[in-house]
Amino acid sequence: MGLKELLDVTAAGPLPPEQARAALARGQALLAAGDRDGAATALRQAALTRETQLAAHNLIESQGLPGAFAPWMGLDARIDPQDDVFGFFNGHGSWSSPLRDYLADGWRTLSELMLLLERGGRTLAGFDAVLEFASGHGRFTRHLAKALGPGRVTVSDVVPGAVAFSTTHFGVQGFVSAARPAQLHWPRRYGLVFVLSLFTHLPRATWSAWLARLWEAVAPGGVLVFTTHGALAAERAGVTLDAEGFHFHPESESHAIDVAEYGTSYTSRGFVEAELGLLRPAPTRVDFEPAWFWAHQDAWVLQRAEAA
């Protein structure tokens, strides 16, 4: 299957669901018969329709068929069907190619994290142990594991299947998180703890406790990076913060976690700074970059003292 055939299939656009299911079945049959080019054509057709998209995509990737993302991205490009973040990309309506855009977005996050660390005189490669907390189903993990090597990466999420997907497909270490901070015990401490878009979802009742718990996971001399919905995000959403500088409403893209525990939250810079003032030991340095990740979420970088 050449480039012209791939472009012709893509240009034809999505099939009606019934035809897409037939194309998926035809691709599976052709694959079993050893006709890889024929299978690739049929599966590529099925991958353009939402109902059959992931099943077709994962077959193309797992079998290394023409049109797979893996050969030019250099990583495992399979996507878990339970991935709510991909569901957001696929159902939002503003993404021209959900598969490509989902995979590229993880790459973008890697770039933004590296640039953020470099602003503070640090390098991602300088950390020998990295914890990606609230890691989901590996949108970013696959890129982090490629950059550092899977042996230096640990993931954790409250959804067991998400951790299993990343450890199976990307070779990283992992452990299942807990619903409450006090229930979680760290297997070790990490030079970099990266928490992307968790504090953008927590209610007031657990926000502070999770911050304190995650700070405990940072090794002496290490760094905690986390993100919040700050002033720009609140303005875009049209929400008003309370007197404390906080707002929460029970709604998110996740279908796996109760929205009362994982909704959408907004915080002022003053609120976050007040919470940082309660951490013990106090951070030796705090860097703040507004609207850093996705030009939307604020980034916070906390340095822990060298002494334990």
C-alpha positions as MATLAB code, in Angstrom:
seq = 'MGLKELLDVTAAGPLPPEQARAALARGQALLAAGDRDGAATALRQAALTRETQLAAHNLIESQGLPGAFAPWMGLDARIDPQDDVFGFFNGHGSWSSPLRDYLADGWRTLSELMLLLERGGRTLAGFDAVLEFASGHGRFTRHLAKALGPGRVTVSDVVPGAVAFSTTHFGVQGFVSAARPAQLHWPRRYGLVFVLSLFTHLPRATWSAWLARLWEAVAPGGVLVFTTHGALAAERAGVTLDAEGFHFHPESESHAIDVAEYGTSYTSRGFVEAELGLLRPAPTRVDFEPAWFWAHQDAWVLQRAEAA';
ca = [
       0.000    0.000    0.000;
       1.632    3.223   -1.182;
       1.244    6.850   -0.213;
      -1.231    7.507   -3.023;
      -3.531    4.737   -1.802;
      -3.350    6.062    1.757;
      -4.203    9.561    0.580;
      -7.066    8.264   -1.562;
      -8.571    6.426    1.407;
      -8.223    9.466    3.647;
      -9.674   11.813    1.038;
     -12.747    9.603    0.696;
     -13.691   10.479    4.281;
     -15.558    8.522    6.966;
     -17.827    5.630    6.076;
     -21.315    5.186    7.510;
     -21.091    3.056   10.678;
     -22.436   -0.123    9.054;
     -19.952    0.113    6.184;
     -17.153    0.912    8.625;
     -17.920   -2.232   10.622;
     -17.851   -4.212    7.380;
     -14.484   -2.644    6.477;
     -13.116   -3.594    9.903;
     -14.263   -7.200    9.473;
     -12.833   -7.282    5.943;
      -9.506   -5.955    7.215;
      -9.367   -8.623    9.922;
     -10.127  -11.356    7.377;
      -7.513  -10.078    4.923;
      -4.960   -9.878    7.691;
      -5.655  -13.493    8.664;
      -5.227  -14.465    5.007;
      -1.845  -12.754    4.825;
      -2.905   -9.869    2.578;
      -1.299   -7.009    4.486;
      -1.818   -4.319    1.858;
      -5.463   -5.234    1.413;
      -5.932   -5.322    5.174;
      -4.276   -1.934    5.543;
      -6.641   -0.380    2.988;
      -9.750   -1.774    4.666;
      -8.583   -0.925    8.184;
      -7.626    2.585    7.131;
     -11.193    3.060    5.918;
     -12.553    1.760    9.226;
     -10.176    4.040   11.166;
     -11.873    7.126    9.729;
     -15.181    6.353   11.432;
     -15.570    6.947   15.169;
     -17.313    3.667   15.970;
     -14.522    1.527   14.513;
     -11.619    3.940   14.759;
      -9.628    2.555   17.673;
     -10.130   -1.101   16.824;
      -8.822   -0.449   13.314;
      -6.027    1.847   14.483;
      -4.750   -0.630   17.074;
      -4.710   -3.439   14.510;
      -2.721   -1.280   12.094;
      -0.252   -0.413   14.864;
       0.073   -3.866   16.416;
       0.652   -5.482   13.008;
       2.921   -2.733   11.666;
       0.752   -2.226    8.594;
       1.265    0.571    6.063;
      -0.048    3.820    7.516;
       1.007    3.022   11.094;
       2.249    5.903   13.245;
       4.904    3.829   15.053;
       7.580    3.794   12.299;
       7.843    7.571   12.084;
       7.169    8.347   15.756;
       9.502    5.654   17.034;
       7.204    4.484   19.809;
       4.182    2.294   20.557;
       1.211    4.231   19.158;
      -1.587    1.960   20.354;
      -4.365    3.666   22.317;
      -6.452    2.092   25.063;
     -10.186    2.057   24.170;
     -10.870    3.100   27.792;
      -8.787    6.259   27.446;
     -11.083    9.159   28.341;
      -8.584   11.697   27.052;
      -8.714   10.136   23.604;
     -12.497   10.122   23.942;
     -12.306   13.874   24.484;
     -10.190   14.316   21.345;
     -12.532   12.093   19.368;
     -15.754   13.689   20.552;
     -14.842   17.340   20.980;
     -15.358   18.246   17.343;
     -12.474   20.713   17.077;
      -9.761   18.190   16.167;
      -9.150   17.502   12.481;
      -7.549   14.084   13.053;
      -8.152   12.720   16.580;
      -5.608    9.892   16.296;
      -2.809   12.092   15.016;
      -3.710   14.997   17.269;
      -3.869   12.817   20.392;
      -0.410   11.357   19.718;
       1.059   14.746   18.802;
      -0.384   16.319   21.936;
       1.715   14.015   24.113;
       4.748   15.143   22.153;
       3.755   18.764   22.771;
       3.529   18.109   26.510;
       7.038   16.659   26.483;
       8.347   19.783   24.747;
       6.548   22.086   27.165;
       7.890   20.200   30.193;
      11.465   20.270   28.865;
      11.287   24.002   28.149;
       9.751   24.682   31.564;
      12.556   22.846   33.336;
      15.209   24.565   31.223;
      13.851   27.974   32.243;
      14.823   27.050   35.779;
      18.267   25.784   34.798;
      17.257   22.121   34.934;
      17.096   19.393   32.303;
      14.679   16.501   32.025;
      17.572   14.165   31.244;
      19.159   15.122   34.563;
      16.543   13.217   36.602;
      17.289    9.554   37.191;
      13.806    8.748   38.515;
      10.601   10.401   37.288;
       7.090    9.819   38.608;
       4.223   10.764   36.324;
       1.259   10.962   38.691;
      -2.350   10.882   37.464;
      -0.811    9.500   34.286;
      -3.966    8.244   32.607;
      -3.590    5.810   29.726;
      -0.231    7.021   28.457;
      -0.927    9.977   26.188;
       2.254   11.570   27.557;
       3.904    8.486   29.080;
       4.888    6.974   25.724;
       6.866   10.093   24.850;
       8.464   10.391   28.295;
       9.571    6.745   28.164;
      11.131    7.312   24.748;
      12.976   10.416   25.966;
      14.355    8.936   29.198;
      14.140    5.193   28.711;
      11.342    3.254   30.424;
      13.543    2.201   33.338;
      13.627    5.764   34.658;
       9.867    6.292   34.479;
       7.167    5.296   36.957;
       3.469    5.982   36.413;
       0.584    6.055   38.838;
      -3.138    6.487   38.377;
      -6.247    5.672   40.363;
      -7.631    3.677   37.407;
      -5.958    0.220   37.488;
      -6.435   -0.420   33.777;
      -4.628    2.794   32.919;
      -1.538    1.741   34.860;
      -1.644   -1.753   33.352;
      -1.835   -0.343   29.814;
       1.244    1.845   30.298;
       3.352   -0.792   32.024;
       2.436   -3.377   29.372;
       2.916   -1.247   26.269;
       5.610    1.245   27.264;
       7.716   -0.853   29.628;
       7.569    1.646   32.489;
       7.115    0.823   36.161;
       3.781    1.607   37.747;
       1.503    1.373   40.750;
      -2.173    2.061   41.325;
      -2.946    5.217   43.268;
      -5.648    5.617   45.929;
      -8.876    7.551   46.211;
      -7.631    9.383   49.303;
      -4.136   10.820   49.853;
      -3.758    9.209   53.280;
      -4.273    5.761   51.713;
      -1.304    6.110   49.374;
       2.162    4.895   50.312;
       5.059    5.821   48.045;
       7.309    2.920   46.993;
      10.219    5.380   46.843;
      10.950    9.078   46.305;
      11.593   10.643   42.919;
      13.839   13.354   41.520;
      10.958   14.695   39.428;
       7.283   14.303   40.227;
       5.157   15.514   37.311;
       1.446   16.042   37.924;
      -0.303   17.296   34.809;
      -3.942   18.324   35.132;
      -4.814   16.754   38.493;
      -5.170   19.940   40.534;
      -7.387   21.235   37.738;
      -9.942   18.580   38.759;
      -9.810   18.257   42.551;
     -12.483   19.591   44.921;
     -11.508   21.803   47.828;
     -11.832   18.906   50.281;
      -8.855   17.024   48.809;
      -6.872   19.719   46.972;
      -4.573   20.617   49.874;
      -4.132   17.041   51.061;
      -3.014   15.847   47.614;
      -0.505   18.678   47.333;
       1.042   17.787   50.692;
       1.082   14.075   49.867;
       2.741   14.569   46.474;
       5.346   16.866   48.022;
       6.350   13.908   50.214;
       7.138   11.882   47.077;
       9.875   14.312   45.989;
      13.421   13.238   46.803;
      15.872   15.652   48.477;
      17.007   18.120   45.852;
      14.135   17.064   43.604;
      11.327   18.946   41.897;
       7.540   18.839   41.893;
       5.820   20.161   38.761;
       2.044   20.541   38.740;
      -0.556   22.532   36.838;
      -3.654   24.517   37.732;
      -6.505   26.300   36.003;
      -5.561   29.885   36.745;
      -6.788   33.335   35.786;
      -6.849   32.765   32.019;
      -8.669   29.435   32.299;
     -11.223   30.933   34.702;
     -11.810   33.856   32.345;
     -12.282   31.532   29.380;
     -14.733   29.395   31.357;
     -16.606   32.414   32.660;
     -16.360   31.287   36.282;
     -16.072   33.442   39.400;
     -13.704   32.389   42.151;
     -14.826   32.515   45.765;
     -13.243   34.691   48.448;
     -10.520   32.091   48.929;
      -9.722   32.080   45.213;
     -11.283   28.708   44.401;
     -14.074   27.356   42.212;
     -15.191   23.771   41.577;
     -17.968   22.230   39.558;
     -18.689   18.496   39.213;
     -17.973   17.908   35.531;
     -14.996   16.465   33.631;
     -14.032   14.371   30.619;
     -13.468   11.304   32.812;
     -16.086    8.563   32.964;
     -14.066    6.397   35.357;
     -14.062    8.659   38.434;
     -16.961   10.195   40.373;
     -17.334   13.832   39.308;
     -17.728   14.853   42.953;
     -14.118   13.735   43.466;
     -12.803   14.612   40.008;
     -14.612   17.523   38.402;
     -13.132   20.814   37.209;
     -11.468   23.319   39.525;
     -10.059   26.825   39.155;
      -7.637   28.546   41.504;
      -6.147   31.990   41.807;
      -2.409   32.487   42.048;
      -2.901   33.750   45.599;
      -4.769   30.595   46.606;
      -1.981   28.353   45.350;
       0.728   30.463   46.955;
      -1.086   30.273   50.284;
      -1.204   26.484   49.989;
       2.489   26.336   49.142;
       3.184   28.280   52.312;
       1.781   25.373   54.333;
       4.155   22.761   52.885;
       6.807   21.272   55.132;
       9.624   21.421   54.511;
       9.044   24.652   52.661;
      10.153   24.679   49.021;
      13.512   26.368   48.585;
      12.363   27.828   45.282;
       9.030   28.254   43.496;
       8.763   29.061   39.792;
       5.447   30.051   38.227;
       4.568   30.220   34.542;
       1.009   31.313   33.690;
      -0.866   29.507   30.919;
       2.163   27.341   30.162;
       0.763   23.925   29.239;
      -1.471   24.031   26.153;
      -1.321   27.853   26.484;
      -4.038   27.314   29.076;
      -2.916   25.696   32.344;
      -0.568   27.446   34.767;
       2.654   25.639   35.677;
       4.194   25.491   39.162;
       7.727   24.200   39.822;
       8.730   23.522   43.427;
      12.317   22.775   44.470;
      12.930   20.621   47.534;
      15.953   21.183   49.754;
      18.972   18.932   49.294;
      18.800   17.764   52.913;
      16.216   15.064   53.722;
];
